Amino acid sequence: MTIKIQSVHFTADKKLVEFIQERIDKLTHYYDGIISGDVTLRIDKSSDATNKVAEIKVHIPGNDLFVKKQCKSFEEAVDSSLDALKMQVKKHKEKMQGL
């Protein structure tokens, strides 16, 4: 699966990129029909501590799944996004098997 990681107005360090790649690769355990993924990381301009935003879009045949989470750190935002994405992937897989 190809994953494109984009960081808006900052440069993501290698450790963060590897963390994201490793976590998203685990989605294939739930559904192997995933074609690719796009991850966008950005820092919100709010003065609140939860200003790290992670948006993940996963391309699967016939549909795209999208999740956006805002947390205190990018790692936390990616983890909570992937938890929501796992549910969407499982639901999509069940729907496909039911057809």
Backbone as JSON Lines, residues from 0, in Angstrom:
{"i":0,"aa":"M","n":[0.85,-1.17,0.0],"ca":[0.0,0.0,0.0],"c":[0.9,1.24,0.0]}
{"i":1,"aa":"T","n":[0.55,2.19,-0.82],"ca":[1.3,3.44,-0.91],"c":[0.68,4.47,0.02]}
{"i":2,"aa":"I","n":[1.53,5.11,0.82],"ca":[1.05,6.12,1.75],"c":[1.79,7.42,1.48]}
{"i":3,"aa":"K","n":[1.02,8.47,1.26],"ca":[1.61,9.79,1.03],"c":[1.37,10.62,2.28]}
{"i":4,"aa":"I","n":[2.47,11.09,2.89],"ca":[2.38,11.88,4.1],"c":[2.77,13.32,3.78]}
{"i":5,"aa":"Q","n":[1.88,14.23,4.12],"ca":[2.11,15.65,3.85],"c":[1.98,16.42,5.16]}
{"i":6,"aa":"S","n":[2.99,17.24,5.44],"ca":[2.92,18.09,6.63],"c":[2.84,19.54,6.16]}
{"i":7,"aa":"V","n":[1.84,20.25,6.66],"ca":[1.55,21.6,6.23],"c":[2.27,22.6,7.13]}
{"i":8,"aa":"H","n":[3.1,23.44,6.53],"ca":[3.84,24.51,7.21],"c":[4.83,24.03,8.26]}
{"i":9,"aa":"F","n":[5.27,22.79,8.18],"ca":[6.36,22.29,9.01],"c":[6.88,21.01,8.37]}
{"i":10,"aa":"T","n":[8.04,20.57,8.82],"ca":[8.63,19.35,8.3],"c":[8.53,18.26,9.36]}
{"i":11,"aa":"A","n":[7.88,17.17,8.99],"ca":[7.73,16.05,9.93],"c":[9.06,15.31,10.01]}
{"i":12,"aa":"D","n":[9.47,14.97,11.22],"ca":[10.73,14.25,11.37],"c":[10.57,12.79,10.96]}
{"i":13,"aa":"K","n":[11.69,12.14,10.73],"ca":[11.71,10.77,10.23],"c":[11.0,9.81,11.19]}
{"i":14,"aa":"K","n":[11.15,10.06,12.48],"ca":[10.54,9.21,13.5],"c":[9.0,9.24,13.4]}
{"i":15,"aa":"L","n":[8.44,10.43,13.2],"ca":[6.99,10.59,13.07],"c":[6.49,9.91,11.79]}
{"i":16,"aa":"V","n":[7.22,10.09,10.7],"ca":[6.83,9.47,9.42],"c":[6.84,7.95,9.53]}
{"i":17,"aa":"E","n":[7.87,7.39,10.17],"ca":[7.94,5.94,10.35],"c":[6.81,5.44,11.25]}
{"i":18,"aa":"F","n":[6.49,6.2,12.28],"ca":[5.4,5.86,13.19],"c":[4.07,5.77,12.41]}
{"i":19,"aa":"I","n":[3.82,6.78,11.58],"ca":[2.57,6.82,10.8],"c":[2.54,5.66,9.8]}
{"i":20,"aa":"Q","n":[3.64,5.44,9.1],"ca":[3.72,4.36,8.11],"c":[3.44,3.01,8.76]}
{"i":21,"aa":"E","n":[4.05,2.77,9.91],"ca":[3.89,1.5,10.62],"c":[2.43,1.3,11.05]}
{"i":22,"aa":"R","n":[1.81,2.35,11.58],"ca":[0.43,2.24,12.06],"c":[-0.56,2.02,10.91]}
{"i":23,"aa":"I","n":[-0.37,2.73,9.83],"ca":[-1.31,2.6,8.71],"c":[-1.15,1.25,8.02]}
{"i":24,"aa":"D","n":[0.07,0.73,7.98],"ca":[0.28,-0.59,7.38],"c":[-0.53,-1.66,8.1]}
{"i":25,"aa":"K","n":[-0.8,-1.45,9.39],"ca":[-1.58,-2.43,10.17],"c":[-3.03,-2.51,9.72]}
{"i":26,"aa":"L","n":[-3.51,-1.5,8.99],"ca":[-4.9,-1.54,8.49],"c":[-5.12,-2.7,7.53]}
{"i":27,"aa":"T","n":[-4.04,-3.14,6.86],"ca":[-4.19,-4.24,5.91],"c":[-4.55,-5.55,6.61]}
{"i":28,"aa":"H","n":[-4.36,-5.62,7.93],"ca":[-4.77,-6.81,8.67],"c":[-6.3,-6.93,8.69]}
{"i":29,"aa":"Y","n":[-6.98,-5.8,8.6],"ca":[-8.43,-5.78,8.65],"c":[-9.07,-5.9,7.27]}
{"i":30,"aa":"Y","n":[-8.38,-5.34,6.26],"ca":[-8.92,-5.39,4.89],"c":[-7.76,-5.23,3.93]}
{"i":31,"aa":"D","n":[-7.52,-6.24,3.11],"ca":[-6.36,-6.21,2.22],"c":[-6.64,-5.52,0.88]}
{"i":32,"aa":"G","n":[-7.83,-4.97,0.7],"ca":[-8.17,-4.3,-0.54],"c":[-7.82,-2.82,-0.55]}
{"i":33,"aa":"I","n":[-7.08,-2.35,0.44],"ca":[-6.72,-0.93,0.5],"c":[-5.7,-0.62,-0.58]}
{"i":34,"aa":"I","n":[-5.99,0.4,-1.39],"ca":[-5.12,0.77,-2.5],"c":[-4.01,1.71,-2.04]}
{"i":35,"aa":"S","n":[-4.4,2.79,-1.39],"ca":[-3.41,3.78,-0.95],"c":[-4.0,4.62,0.18]}
{"i":36,"aa":"G","n":[-3.14,5.48,0.73],"ca":[-3.59,6.35,1.8],"c":[-2.91,7.7,1.72]}
{"i":37,"aa":"D","n":[-3.61,8.73,2.16],"ca":[-3.07,10.09,2.23],"c":[-3.19,10.56,3.67]}
{"i":38,"aa":"V","n":[-2.09,11.06,4.2],"ca":[-2.08,11.59,5.56],"c":[-1.66,13.05,5.49]}
{"i":39,"aa":"T","n":[-2.45,13.92,6.1],"ca":[-2.11,15.34,6.17],"c":[-2.0,15.72,7.63]}
{"i":40,"aa":"L","n":[-0.85,16.29,7.98],"ca":[-0.6,16.74,9.34],"c":[-0.49,18.26,9.32]}
{"i":41,"aa":"R","n":[-1.16,18.9,10.26],"ca":[-1.04,20.36,10.34],"c":[-1.26,20.82,11.77]}
{"i":42,"aa":"I","n":[-0.76,22.01,12.03],"ca":[-0.9,22.6,13.35],"c":[-1.97,23.68,13.24]}
{"i":43,"aa":"D","n":[-3.0,23.53,14.05],"ca":[-4.1,24.5,14.06],"c":[-3.63,25.78,14.74]}
{"i":44,"aa":"K","n":[-4.21,26.89,14.36],"ca":[-3.78,28.18,14.9],"c":[-4.4,28.51,16.25]}
{"i":45,"aa":"S","n":[-5.16,27.62,16.81],"ca":[-5.8,27.9,18.1],"c":[-4.75,27.94,19.22]}
{"i":46,"aa":"S","n":[-5.04,28.67,20.26],"ca":[-4.11,28.76,21.39],"c":[-4.28,27.56,22.33]}
{"i":47,"aa":"D","n":[-5.22,26.72,22.04],"ca":[-5.48,25.52,22.83],"c":[-4.32,24.53,22.68]}
{"i":48,"aa":"A","n":[-4.1,23.7,23.68],"ca":[-3.01,22.71,23.63],"c":[-3.29,21.61,22.61]}
{"i":49,"aa":"T","n":[-4.56,21.37,22.32],"ca":[-4.92,20.33,21.35],"c":[-4.98,20.95,19.95]}
{"i":50,"aa":"N","n":[-3.82,21.31,19.43],"ca":[-3.79,22.0,18.14],"c":[-3.14,21.18,17.04]}
{"i":51,"aa":"K","n":[-2.85,19.92,17.28],"ca":[-2.26,19.05,16.26],"c":[-3.39,18.29,15.55]}
{"i":52,"aa":"V","n":[-3.45,18.43,14.22],"ca":[-4.53,17.84,13.44],"c":[-3.96,16.79,12.49]}
{"i":53,"aa":"A","n":[-4.58,15.61,12.48],"ca":[-4.23,14.54,11.55],"c":[-5.46,14.19,10.73]}
{"i":54,"aa":"E","n":[-5.3,14.24,9.41],"ca":[-6.38,13.84,8.5],"c":[-5.87,12.64,7.7]}
{"i":55,"aa":"I","n":[-6.64,11.57,7.71],"ca":[-6.24,10.35,7.0],"c":[-7.35,9.98,6.03]}
{"i":56,"aa":"K","n":[-6.96,9.79,4.77],"ca":[-7.89,9.34,3.73],"c":[-7.35,8.04,3.17]}
{"i":57,"aa":"V","n":[-8.18,7.02,3.15],"ca":[-7.79,5.7,2.65],"c":[-8.62,5.4,1.41]}
{"i":58,"aa":"H","n":[-7.93,5.03,0.34],"ca":[-8.6,4.72,-0.92],"c":[-8.8,3.2,-1.03]}
{"i":59,"aa":"I","n":[-10.06,2.81,-1.15],"ca":[-10.4,1.41,-1.35],"c":[-11.31,1.32,-2.56]}
{"i":60,"aa":"P","n":[-11.4,0.17,-3.19],"ca":[-12.23,0.06,-4.39],"c":[-13.67,0.5,-4.14]}
{"i":61,"aa":"G","n":[-14.12,1.45,-4.92],"ca":[-15.49,1.9,-4.85],"c":[-15.78,2.94,-3.79]}
{"i":62,"aa":"N","n":[-14.79,3.3,-2.99],"ca":[-15.06,4.23,-1.89],"c":[-13.77,4.81,-1.34]}
{"i":63,"aa":"D","n":[-13.87,5.92,-0.64],"ca":[-12.76,6.49,0.11],"c":[-13.24,6.67,1.55]}
{"i":64,"aa":"L","n":[-12.37,6.34,2.49],"ca":[-12.69,6.52,3.9],"c":[-11.86,7.69,4.42]}
{"i":65,"aa":"F","n":[-12.47,8.53,5.25],"ca":[-11.8,9.73,5.73],"c":[-12.02,9.93,7.22]}
{"i":66,"aa":"V","n":[-10.94,10.31,7.92],"ca":[-11.02,10.6,9.35],"c":[-10.16,11.82,9.63]}
{"i":67,"aa":"K","n":[-10.66,12.68,10.53],"ca":[-9.92,13.87,10.94],"c":[-10.0,13.96,12.46]}
{"i":68,"aa":"K","n":[-8.85,14.03,13.12],"ca":[-8.8,14.12,14.58],"c":[-7.84,15.22,15.0]}
{"i":69,"aa":"Q","n":[-8.15,15.84,16.12],"ca":[-7.33,16.92,16.67],"c":[-6.98,16.57,18.12]}
{"i":70,"aa":"C","n":[-5.67,16.53,18.42],"ca":[-5.21,16.12,19.75],"c":[-4.0,16.95,20.17]}
{"i":71,"aa":"K","n":[-3.4,16.57,21.3],"ca":[-2.24,17.28,21.84],"c":[-0.96,16.97,21.09]}
{"i":72,"aa":"S","n":[-0.86,15.77,20.5],"ca":[0.33,15.39,19.74],"c":[-0.1,14.71,18.45]}
{"i":73,"aa":"F","n":[0.8,14.7,17.47],"ca":[0.49,14.05,16.21],"c":[0.33,12.55,16.39]}
{"i":74,"aa":"E","n":[1.13,11.96,17.26],"ca":[1.03,10.52,17.5],"c":[-0.35,10.17,18.06]}
{"i":75,"aa":"E","n":[-0.81,10.96,19.01],"ca":[-2.14,10.73,19.6],"c":[-3.24,10.93,18.55]}
{"i":76,"aa":"A","n":[-3.09,11.96,17.72],"ca":[-4.08,12.23,16.68],"c":[-4.13,11.1,15.66]}
{"i":77,"aa":"V","n":[-2.96,10.59,15.28],"ca":[-2.9,9.48,14.32],"c":[-3.51,8.22,14.92]}
{"i":78,"aa":"D","n":[-3.18,7.94,16.19],"ca":[-3.74,6.75,16.85],"c":[-5.27,6.81,16.93]}
{"i":79,"aa":"S","n":[-5.81,7.95,17.35],"ca":[-7.27,8.04,17.46],"c":[-7.92,8.03,16.08]}
{"i":80,"aa":"S","n":[-7.26,8.59,15.09],"ca":[-7.78,8.53,13.71],"c":[-7.82,7.1,13.22]}
{"i":81,"aa":"L","n":[-6.77,6.36,13.5],"ca":[-6.72,4.97,13.03],"c":[-7.72,4.09,13.75]}
{"i":82,"aa":"D","n":[-8.01,4.39,15.0],"ca":[-9.05,3.64,15.7],"c":[-10.4,3.82,15.0]}
{"i":83,"aa":"A","n":[-10.7,5.06,14.63],"ca":[-11.95,5.34,13.92],"c":[-11.93,4.72,12.52]}
{"i":84,"aa":"L","n":[-10.77,4.76,11.9],"ca":[-10.63,4.22,10.54],"c":[-10.78,2.69,10.54]}
{"i":85,"aa":"K","n":[-10.28,2.04,11.58],"ca":[-10.44,0.58,11.7],"c":[-11.91,0.21,11.69]}
{"i":86,"aa":"M","n":[-12.71,0.97,12.43],"ca":[-14.14,0.7,12.47],"c":[-14.76,0.87,11.09]}
{"i":87,"aa":"Q","n":[-14.37,1.93,10.38],"ca":[-14.9,2.16,9.03],"c":[-14.48,1.04,8.08]}
{"i":88,"aa":"V","n":[-13.23,0.61,8.18],"ca":[-12.72,-0.46,7.31],"c":[-13.47,-1.76,7.58]}
{"i":89,"aa":"K","n":[-13.65,-2.08,8.87],"ca":[-14.38,-3.31,9.22],"c":[-15.82,-3.25,8.72]}
{"i":90,"aa":"K","n":[-16.45,-2.09,8.87],"ca":[-17.83,-1.92,8.43],"c":[-17.92,-2.06,6.9]}
{"i":91,"aa":"H","n":[-16.95,-1.48,6.2],"ca":[-16.93,-1.58,4.73],"c":[-16.73,-3.03,4.3]}
{"i":92,"aa":"K","n":[-15.84,-3.74,4.97],"ca":[-15.57,-5.14,4.63],"c":[-16.82,-5.99,4.85]}
{"i":93,"aa":"E","n":[-17.5,-5.78,5.97],"ca":[-18.74,-6.52,6.24],"c":[-19.8,-6.23,5.2]}
{"i":94,"aa":"K","n":[-19.87,-4.97,4.79],"ca":[-20.85,-4.57,3.78],"c":[-20.55,-5.25,2.44]}
{"i":95,"aa":"M","n":[-19.26,-5.34,2.1],"ca":[-18.87,-5.97,0.84],"c":[-19.14,-7.47,0.87]}
{"i":96,"aa":"Q","n":[-18.93,-8.1,2.02],"ca":[-19.17,-9.55,2.12],"c":[-20.66,-9.85,2.11]}
{"i":97,"aa":"G","n":[-21.47,-8.92,2.55],"ca":[-22.92,-9.1,2.59],"c":[-23.57,-8.99,1.23]}
{"i":98,"aa":"L","n":[-22.87,-8.41,0.26],"ca":[-23.46,-8.23,-1.08],"c":[-23.48,-9.49,-1.88]}
